[in-house]
Amino acid sequence: MDRILIEGGVPLSGLVEISGAKNAALPIMAASLLSEEPLALDNVPDLADIGSMRRLLQELGVEIRHPPARPRSLVLHCPEVLDTTAPYDIVRKMRASVLVLGPLVARAGTARVSLPGGCAIGPRPIDLHLEGLAKMGAEIRLEGGYVEARAPRGLRGARIRFPQPSVGATENLMMAASLARGETVIEEAAQEPEIVDLAACLAAMGARIEGAGTSTVRIEGVARLHGARHAVLPDRIETGTYVMAAAITGGRLQLRHARLELFGAAAETLAEAGVALAETAEGLEAGRSRDGLTGVDVRTLPFPGFATDLQAQFMALMCIAEGAAMITETIFENRFMHVPELMRMGARITVHGRTALVRGVPALKGAPVMATDLRASVSLVLAALAAEGQTEINRIYHLDRGYERIEQKLAAVGARIERVP
Ligand code: UD1
């Protein structure tokens, strides 16, 4: 298994290209199941999770082409749904596989999707996806670890109110509702930018959607969707990660394609902590606004609140800030697996339930550590970039799920980083 070696202490400087957003590309790829015409996507990141979604869609009958002249583009074409099962082997590797559920039921009238089960960051059920589809007339059965949803005579519009916003459930139901009879209203919908991007793609395919990006989304079903071309929005989590890489090393990075408005409340939190963020003609410039960083309390919340997917990276930053930072995770249980690893590098952190109290130290020290999930892994990369001496990060396959060419991107801006097989 590959490892990453990082020799810390170099202030990063230069230009990083921000890739397309993984979490927008995955649902948008699943949307190709909704039409018999081709969906052309640009700015698709080259990541292990995108590969898993490609394999899954191919099993279901989607033909996928890589136009040779456009390395970041995919053309997905599903003339006919050939299979309606998302097998355990793929779903267990990538939870986002459940995003084929809504499109399959809507187009083919039936779907069988393996239950994702627990994952490293808590139980993560899919009850909201299933309750929504049931309201739209699907019969749901659970059998042998699989969810079976059937709507042989098609789905119908419904009024659905989530008890709390769910990104995946909002996406699944938006896709299903696009081909349902009548109007669907989703209340307490998630408002993440990736949902707005999915809605834009669905609209380009002929769907009638209003309110994406607010808490109430209205979808008027249509009889069929057609082909379209769509460019995936830039990855705000990758952007935030490189912003913090600049700040933690005391360097300065230009982030091409990055967009400030995708940060929501995180922009303000970062500014309070001493991170300078400025819009440029090409994207964003990130560095420190003063000599040192300052401890700032933060709670993760649904968008526009501080993203849970930036929590681990922010904790790494707070490890070397002046004073203390109280970091509360409200979205997922069990999302502090990076804490013991950061402590191996000299961080002072105490966890009480869903809150971690980070007391800043003057410097972190390199150590062998273990990556446990996608965002936890990258927080260790950040800590290592700032640490004295060498850090060895094991189990880095998590990083490859969500960060495109991370060691090349970091090396190009001065990091002493190396992948060893
Ligand atoms: C998506 C993102 C993930 C991000 C998360 C929160 C993708 C592929 N993944 O995950 O990176 O961390 O949003 O921003 O886009 N819940 C239920 N029942 C459900 C669904 C969710 O109880 O049916 C709970 C979850 O356990 C969690 C909360 O709702 O506590 C939010 O989860 P959700 O927004 O659905 O996250 P994902 O779509 O899985």
Boltz pocket constraint, residues with backbone or C-beta under 6 A from the ligand:
constraints:
  - pocket:
      binder: B
      contacts: [[A, 22], [A, 23], [A, 24], [A, 26], [A, 95], [A, 96], [A, 123], [A, 124], [A, 125], [A, 126], [A, 127], [A, 128], [A, 129], [A, 130], [A, 164], [A, 165], [A, 166], [A, 167], [A, 168], [A, 169], [A, 190], [A, 194], [A, 308], [A, 309], [A, 330], [A, 331], [A, 332], [A, 333]]
      max_distance: 6.0
